[in-house]
Amino acid sequence: MRRFLMMLITACLAWPVLAADTKPNIVFILADDLGWQDVGFARAEFAGAEFFETPHIDALAEQGTTFSAGHSGGPNCAPTRACLMSGTYVPRHMIYTPGGLSKGNIKYMRLLVPARNRRDKALQKQAASQFPITNSLDPKFICIPEVLKPAGYTSARIGKWHLGEDTQGFDLSSANGKGGPDGSFYGNVDVAEQEKIGQTGVAERKRDERVAVAGAGAEAQIGEATANRDMRQETAGLDAQAVESETEADAKKAAYRANQNVAEEEARNRAESAGKEADGAIRVAQEIAQKEAEDARALREQARLNAEIVVPANAERERVVIAAEAQKTQAIRIAEGQAEANVAKM
């Protein structure tokens, strides 16, 4: 599982320079399975998304701070969340996996994740060493909301938790310390327990809790109504922008596909042209090689014929020389015989 940690700290409608006592709102986002190539703002630095468009996330990144050199505490959600909340590494808070279970078949794992003994049955042997593991973050750890509270902050956590029953200092916890998010939000009120024992006033407690968080009294209700109205107006504007952005995105996607098709066609044409040029070059090389081979054969044949002609000529010359020498010898003998005969007559 890929892990992507994006921590954005944004100042909502306020910069630190506006006033010395201004406290910025903090929006902390932890996303599972979201890579750098899935968001647009990382395009320049990390070869981010070219196809996907994430304008709202990009705006948060532009207005806040992006932590790009963070270290994920584990390849899944719970260890990373525990590290972020407590500021400690996994061996200290001892939450290695959600529920203490290995994700996947541990027979195929190169590095075993410390898990409960029942998971070791897959290996048919006891674990080599017993690591202490837990499913809950120990309350002894001082977490982020507990540090922010003395500074005047009210904090809320919405979404997955998997760190135990203790809310670790959050004023509002959407899952009431349970593993995952509830179907709806009721603050810290256990709705199922209230219905079981017949108690009433759940809505009132929910309302009072929200009022206490906002500031209490009628002013908080008016502020909430105003905020809701502004939110509806802003949502309507965002919806219109989203529709426009979606239309633009569709157009860009269509243009992207068209450009991709054109590029693929050009690549095919270039490949075919290169193939034809290569075939022509091969044919020319073959013809040249064939002609050179024929020339070599012709030269060898001529050399053989020349050798056959030279040999008989040399033999004939030698025969003529021998015959001439024989005639010369015979003539000398005849002359000597005549001379001897003449001497005898005298």
Secondary structure, DSSP 8 states (H G I E B T S, - for coil): --B----B---SS--TTS-TT----------BS--GGGSSTTHHHH---SS---HHHHHHHHHS-B--S---SSSSHHHHHHHHHH---HHHH---SGGG--SS-GGG-SS-----GGGGGGGTS--SS-----SS--TTS--HHHHHGGGT---EE-S---S-S--TT-SEETTTTSSS--SS--TT--HHHHHHHT---HHHHHHHHHHHHHTSHHHHHHHHHHHHHHHHHHHHHHHHHHHHHHHHHHHHHHHHHHHHHHHHHHHHHHHHHHHHHHHHHHHHHHHHHHHHHHHHHHHHHHHHHHHHHHHHHHHHHHHHHHHHHHHHHHHHHHHHHHHHHHHHH-
